[in-house]
């Protein structure tokens, strides 16, 4: 039995909005449906549509700021802060600020387009 896996070649998710998504573990990288871990960079001015994911999502901010609208409440996370958003909660992610935001996203179970329920 293999005791560990080092990820040197994360899957780079193709995007059209300037966001960089490097999935280290998860559906796209290794077929793991239990968890996904991705390194993200959201450019200044970036935003996604509202969604109601069927997974919990944890976010940890390394650089910049990220805005969350969670059931109508606006929250801004800064460097060193983290958040857990429960599954089946309506949320919008964005970076309306002037600097890129670099963060780690962890989804339980793993992120998948058929479970994100974007509007």
N, C-alpha and C positions, 0 to 999 in steps of 0.2 A: 504494500500500500504506500502510495506517495504521501510524504509527510507535509509537503508545502508546495506552493506554486508561486513563482515570481513572475509578475506580469511586466514584460518589457515592451510589448506591442499591443497597447490597448486599441480597441476598435474605434476609429474616428467616424462618428455618425455624420452622414452628409446633411448639411443644412443650407437653407437659402436666405437666412436672416443675419448672417455674420457671427452667430453663436458657435463657439467651439465646444464640442462634446467628445470627450475621450473616455469611453466606457472601459474600465479595467476588468470588471467582472460583471456578468449578467447575460441576458438573453442573446444579445448580438455578439458578444465576445466568446463565451464558452458554453452557451446554452443553459446557464444557470437561471432557473425560474424562481428561486427562493430569495435572491438578493441581487441588486445591481449597485455598483459603486462607480461613479463617474466624476472625472475632473472637468469642470466647466469654466468657460470664460464668456460672459455676456457683455457684448459691446455697449458703449454708451448709447442710450436711446432705444435699446432693444425691449421688446415685449412679446408675450405669447397670448393666445386667446384664453379665456376662462376655461377651466377644466374641473372635473370631479373624479379624480383618480380612485381606482379600486386598490390602492396600495398606500401605505404610510410613506411619507417622504421626509427625510432628515437633510438639513442643509447647514454647512459650516462655511463661514466667509473668511477667505484668506486676504483678499484685497478688494478695496472699493466698498460699495453698498448695493443692496438688492432690496427691491420693494415687493411686498406680498399684499394682495387684497384677499382676505380670508373671510368669506361670508359677509362682505361689506365693510370689514374693518381693515384699515391700511396700516401695515407694519413695515418698518425699515430696519433691516439688519446691517450692522457694520462689522468691521474687522474683529475677529475673535468671538463673535456671537454665533449661536446656532439656534435652530428651531426644528421642532418635530410637528408635522401636519398630519393629522389622522386621515385615514382613508375615508372615502365618500364625503369629503368636505370640498365645497366649491372654492377654488383658488385661482388667482391670476398672478403669474410671476413677471417681473419687469425690472429694467434698469433705466429709469428715467433721468439718471444722473449724467455728469459730464465725463466720468472716468469708467473704464471697463471694470467689471466685477468678476473676481476669480473665486470659485467656491467648489466644495465637494458636495455631491448629492448622493444619498443612499436611499434606495427604495426597497421596501419589504411588503409583499413579494416584489420581484424584479420588475422594473419598468417594462412596459410593452405598449405599443400603440393601441392595441385592442382593449386595454384596461385604463387608458388615460382619460377617455371620454371628453375630448376637446369640443368646445362649442363652435 
